[in-house]
Amino acid sequence: MELKKYADIAFDQFGGLALELVPHFQDFNMTLNKANIKLSLPEYIALSIGFVFTTTLFVFTLFGTLFVLSSGLSGLLTAFTLSLVVAIFSTGITYIFPVLKVSNRASVIRDMLPFAVMYLSTLAGTGSSVAEMFENLSKVDEYGEVSEEAAKIHRDIDTFGMDVNEALIRGAERTPSEDFEELLRGMEHILTTGGSVREFLRERAAKLMDDYERRIEKFSDQLSLLVEMYITIVVVGSIIFTAMSAIMSSFTGFAPGFIVALQAVLIFIGLPIISGMFILFIKGIAPGGSM
């Protein structure tokens, strides 16, 4: 794993400092678990320090050299200020990255969960135990992050020797999805009270599927609006800009070559970037999609 390799390198250099900072970031450990970032808290802190240090040093060296050559020694102050801004921004990235990953995983689990619960319900109908159900679910790659969570529950039972109820509670505590947490706590309650796991899963699957269908309908309405906005702003807007810039060039002092270059940048660079961002945004909000 590439992230683990970089974390090991960073820990060799900044491990001492990272260990001193661990007591101040204990609550962040759960965020790493929910984000499925397979690093210990000291390793992630060391990796963050290494990322911030390397990025800041690179920016200071590059722009310090450029500013000194253009402005003399006074350019070092400008480079230092820029490096400080980059350091703050880089620190923010290392903090927000796991949070964004938690949110993304929660969204993916929410979209895959109705189908995974239907699968669990089918297994329950065949007489499989809860441990066997999660073992089988962990082997189905089509369920993505849900299979990852199931694999952790199976590991707790099979490798760590936890009983099923304890493994379900632990799984509920570390999952980023509220729906999956409710499912696991509900199963734990059913096992404790002696209810029917099969009936519980059947009802839960029906409820989750209803919620999924409503999200599909809502997304369909949103997509129609977004497509209209895309056509109006991007397609029509670019045509109007091209025409207006050609007309305005006769009233301004800009050279015709500059106007042509500006239009080329908009058409061949700006439009592909905007279109790509639009596609990523649609994929991110679509049920079953992820960034």
C-alpha positions in Angstrom: 0.0 0.0 0.0 1.5 3.3 -1.1 0.1 5.4 1.8 1.6 2.9 4.3 5.0 3.1 2.6 5.0 6.9 2.8 3.8 6.8 6.4 6.7 4.5 7.3 9.2 6.9 5.8 7.6 9.9 7.5 7.5 8.0 10.9 11.2 7.3 10.6 11.8 11.1 10.4 9.1 12.6 12.5 8.0 9.7 14.7 9.2 11.3 17.9 7.3 14.5 17.3 4.2 12.5 16.2 4.2 10.5 19.5 4.3 13.7 21.5 1.2 15.0 19.6 -0.8 11.7 19.9 -2.5 12.6 23.3 -3.9 15.8 21.7 -5.6 13.9 18.8 -7.0 10.8 20.5 -10.5 11.6 19.2 -9.2 11.6 15.7 -8.4 7.9 15.9 -12.1 7.0 15.4 -12.2 9.2 12.3 -9.3 7.3 10.8 -11.1 4.0 11.5 -14.4 5.2 10.0 -12.4 6.5 6.9 -10.9 3.0 6.6 -7.4 4.6 6.5 -5.2 1.7 7.6 -2.7 3.7 9.5 -2.2 4.0 13.3 -2.8 7.5 14.7 1.0 8.1 15.2 1.7 7.1 11.6 -1.0 9.4 10.2 0.3 12.3 12.3 3.9 11.6 11.1 2.6 11.4 7.6 0.8 14.7 8.0 3.9 16.4 9.4 6.0 15.1 6.6 3.5 16.3 4.0 3.3 19.8 5.4 7.1 20.0 5.9 7.9 18.8 2.3 5.2 21.0 0.7 6.3 24.1 2.6 10.0 23.5 2.0 9.4 23.0 -1.8 7.3 26.2 -2.1 9.8 28.2 -0.1 12.8 26.9 -2.1 11.1 27.4 -5.5 9.5 30.8 -4.9 12.3 32.0 -2.7 14.7 31.5 -5.6 12.4 33.2 -8.1 11.7 36.2 -5.8 15.3 36.7 -4.9 16.4 36.7 -8.5 13.6 39.2 -9.4 13.4 41.4 -6.2 16.6 40.7 -4.3 16.8 39.6 -0.7 13.4 41.3 0.1 11.9 38.5 -2.0 12.6 36.1 0.9 10.0 37.7 3.0 7.4 37.3 0.3 8.4 33.6 -0.1 8.2 33.1 3.6 4.7 34.6 3.8 3.6 32.4 0.8 5.2 29.3 2.5 3.3 30.1 5.7 0.0 30.2 3.8 0.8 26.9 2.1 1.7 25.3 5.4 -1.6 26.3 6.9 -3.5 25.1 3.8 -1.6 21.8 3.8 -2.3 21.3 7.5 -6.0 21.8 6.7 -5.8 19.2 4.0 -4.4 16.6 6.2 -7.2 17.2 8.8 -10.1 17.4 6.4 -9.0 14.5 4.1 -10.2 11.7 6.6 -13.4 13.7 7.3 -14.2 13.8 3.6 -13.4 10.1 3.2 -15.7 9.3 6.0 -18.5 11.2 4.3 -17.8 9.6 1.0 -17.8 6.1 2.5 -21.1 6.8 4.4 -22.7 7.8 1.1 -21.4 4.7 -0.7 -22.6 2.4 2.1 -26.0 4.0 2.2 -26.5 3.4 -1.6 -25.2 -0.2 -1.5 -26.9 -1.2 1.8 -30.4 -2.0 0.5 -29.0 -4.7 -1.9 -26.6 -6.0 0.8 -29.4 -6.3 3.3 -31.5 -8.2 0.8 -28.6 -10.6 0.4 -28.3 -11.0 4.2 -32.0 -11.7 4.3 -31.7 -14.4 1.7 -28.8 -16.0 3.7 -30.9 -15.8 6.9 -33.7 -17.7 5.1 -31.3 -20.5 4.3 -30.5 -21.0 8.0 -27.1 -19.4 8.0 -25.8 -18.1 11.3 -25.0 -14.4 11.7 -21.3 -15.1 11.6 -21.7 -17.0 8.4 -23.8 -14.3 6.9 -21.2 -11.6 7.4 -18.5 -14.0 6.2 -20.3 -14.6 2.9 -21.1 -10.9 2.6 -17.4 -10.0 3.0 -16.6 -12.1 -0.1 -19.0 -10.2 -2.4 -17.0 -7.4 -4.0 -20.1 -5.9 -5.7 -21.2 -4.4 -2.4 -17.9 -2.4 -2.0 -17.6 -0.6 1.3 -20.4 -2.7 2.8 -18.3 -5.8 2.2 -15.3 -4.0 3.8 -17.4 -3.4 7.0 -18.6 -7.0 6.9 -15.1 -8.3 6.6 -14.1 -6.4 9.8 -17.0 -7.9 11.7 -16.1 -11.4 10.4 -12.4 -10.7 11.5 -13.5 -9.7 15.0 -15.5 -13.0 15.3 -13.2 -15.4 13.6 -9.7 -14.0 14.4 -10.2 -12.0 17.6 -12.7 -14.5 19.1 -15.4 -12.0 19.9 -19.0 -13.2 20.3 -21.4 -12.1 17.6 -23.2 -9.5 19.8 -19.9 -7.8 20.8 -18.7 -7.8 17.1 -21.9 -6.2 16.0 -21.7 -3.5 18.6 -18.0 -2.8 17.7 -19.0 -2.7 14.0 -21.8 -0.2 14.7 -19.4 2.0 16.6 -16.8 2.3 13.8 -19.0 2.4 10.7 -19.4 5.9 9.1 -23.0 5.1 8.0 -25.9 5.7 10.3 -28.1 3.3 8.3 -25.5 0.5 8.7 -25.1 1.4 12.4 -28.9 1.1 12.9 -28.9 -2.3 11.1 -26.1 -3.7 13.3 -27.6 -2.5 16.5 -31.0 -3.8 15.5 -29.5 -7.2 14.7 -27.7 -7.2 18.1 -31.0 -6.4 19.8 -32.9 -9.2 17.9 -30.2 -11.7 18.9 -30.4 -10.6 22.5 -34.2 -10.7 22.7 -34.6 -13.9 20.7 -36.5 -12.4 17.7 -36.4 -13.5 14.1 -33.3 -12.2 12.3 -34.8 -13.2 8.9 -37.9 -11.2 9.5 -35.9 -8.2 10.8 -33.7 -8.2 7.7 -36.6 -8.6 5.4 -38.4 -5.5 6.9 -35.2 -3.5 7.0 -34.4 -4.3 3.3 -37.8 -3.2 2.3 -37.5 0.1 4.2 -34.0 0.8 2.8 -35.1 0.0 -0.7 -38.0 2.5 -0.4 -35.6 5.2 0.8 -33.3 4.3 -2.2 -36.1 4.7 -4.7 -37.1 8.1 -3.2 -33.5 9.2 -3.6 -33.5 8.1 -7.2 -36.7 10.1 -7.9 -35.2 13.2 -6.2 -31.9 12.8 -8.1 -33.9 12.6 -11.4 -35.5 16.0 -10.6 -32.2 17.5 -9.7 -30.5 16.1 -12.8 -33.1 17.8 -15.1 -32.4 21.1 -13.4 -28.6 20.7 -13.5 -28.7 19.8 -17.2 -30.7 22.9 -18.0 -28.2 25.0 -16.0 -25.3 23.3 -17.8 -26.8 24.1 -21.2 -27.6 27.7 -20.2 -24.3 28.6 -18.5 -21.7 26.5 -20.3 -23.0 26.0 -23.9 -25.0 29.2 -24.4 -22.7 31.2 -22.2 -19.6 30.2 -24.2 -21.3 31.1 -27.5 -22.3 34.5 -26.1 -18.8 35.1 -24.7 -17.2 34.3 -28.0 -19.6 36.6 -30.0 -19.3 39.4 -27.5 -15.5 39.2 -27.2 -15.3 39.5 -31.0 -17.6 42.5 -31.1 -15.9 44.2 -28.1 -12.4 43.8 -29.7 -13.3 46.5 -32.1 -14.1 49.0 -29.3 -11.1 48.2 -27.1 -7.3 48.4 -27.5 -6.7 44.7 -27.3 -5.0 43.1 -30.2 -7.0 40.6 -32.3 -4.5 37.9 -31.5 -5.1 38.4 -27.8 -8.9 38.0 -28.3 -8.4 34.9 -30.4 -6.1 33.4 -27.7 -8.6 34.2 -25.0 -11.4 32.5 -26.9 -9.1 29.5 -27.6 -8.3 29.1 -23.9 -12.0 29.2 -23.0 -13.0 26.7 -25.6 -10.1 24.2 -25.4 -9.2 24.5 -21.7 -12.0 26.2 -19.8 -14.9 24.2 -21.3 -13.3 20.7 -20.7 -12.4 21.6 -17.1 -15.9 22.9 -16.4 -17.5 19.8 -18.1 -15.2 17.5 -16.1 -16.1 19.2 -12.8 -19.8 18.9 -13.8 -19.4 15.2 -14.4 -17.7 14.6 -11.1 -20.3 16.6 -9.3 -23.1 14.5 -10.9 -21.3 11.3 -10.1 -20.9 12.5 -6.5 -24.6 13.2 -5.9 -26.0 10.3 -7.9 -27.3 7.3 -5.8 -24.7 4.6 -6.2 -22.1 7.0 -7.3 -19.0 8.2 -5.5 -16.2 10.7 -6.0 
